[in-house]
Amino acid sequence: MPTEREFLDFAAGILGIPPPEAAMSLSCGSIPQWDSVMHIRLVLELEEHFGFQVPVGEIAEVKTLGGLYGYARTGK
Amino acid sequence: MSAILCHDAAIAGVSACVPPAAVDNLARCTPVCGPEKAATAVKTTGFRTLRVAPPGCGTFDLCLAAARRAVGESPFSPAGFGALVAVTVTPGDEMPALANRLHRALGFPPAAAALDIRAACAGYVYGLHAAAMYAAATGRPVLLADGDVQTSVADPADPATLPVFSDAGTATVVCPAAMCGAPPSTWRFAFLSEGDPSGALRLPWGGRIAMDGFAVFRFATGPALDFLRGFLSSAPADEPPPSVFVPHQANMYMVRRIAQALGFAEDRVWTSGESYGNCGSASVPLTIAHCAAAAPHAPSPSSAPRRLFLGAFGGGLAAAAAAVDLPCGCPVSVFPLPQGDG
């Protein structure tokens, strides 16, 4: 299971933002970089890197880094 | 789930004609989206290369080339066909219909019906159902043409659609099973239409395709996935299990996740999107031709027909599913548009 910091740092790299700006409350649409196309890539990259899967029906519903981290923590 | 059964139809050939040049998706998107967003688009879609019709090449040209190949490789002469069904959202001229123009160019008999179907990404399954019904009703082979030049209606400055849409024309010959020596079988179809009040995927009259990626993703992984799951679980006990899943090539990540959710291992999912992008409804027959040509007997070495589970979803918002047979040895091909045909 990744630590919060590991998770946020990796997400920041995908989003192209400085790591300190990546917070669990950051959400899709709240910054220009995180649009719907980036959202799918973010989920895909996080899944590949940390070895978990967001249930397919929830991919478009989970909108915050904190929500995604919840899946990373439980591995599914 | 209510399903529609068609008895003793057979696929006697599938051809796909694509624009000649494979266009690198990253290079195509970079000037519009910038390097980072272009990389994101390619990673997200999984489409490494697209096919873009050259100027002057329309849906008619791609479908005609595919149709000539499919009819030529079939045991049937144009004069023997009973109907021509065309599936497209980019027919070129609205009237005469694409089907009427193909019908004339191919030399089909005047009494053979010709009509277009507009059903966006789910269109091939609708067309296959119509073709099977015409084949049964006329006792003759039927040509199903399915194609689009989507790049002609995609905004070249829209980063949501530029990395996605691609062009192809396909032709499928459907006939009564006995006419091509295929064993008797029953095909099963089901359809879903939800309407699209929020405008998730729209092509306004004379305008450009507009797509709300989230809304389409939500439909595909929600109602469409539930519909496909229901189709599989409601199969009659005597229906052969699907050999392979042939999904609409909406987006490779989406396709992989939907296939996984339906219980298909990777080697039982046919794809073509990596090389050909999302060709709209034509992505299903293009994928059939691409994968069956590469592995004529996959996934099993037997000579029994392969049972294909077709799953398509998208504009409408609509979805369609079918369980049909693809005989081994059925002629299939994907080829570039010959020079001078565009």
Interface residues (C-beta under 8 A of the other chain):
Chain A: G16 S36 V37 M38 H39 I40 R41 L44 E45 V56 G57 I59 A60 E61
Chain B: E36 K37 T40 A41 K43 T44 P159 A160 D212 G213 F214 F217 R218 T221 G222 L225 N251 Y253 M254 R257 I258 Q260 A261
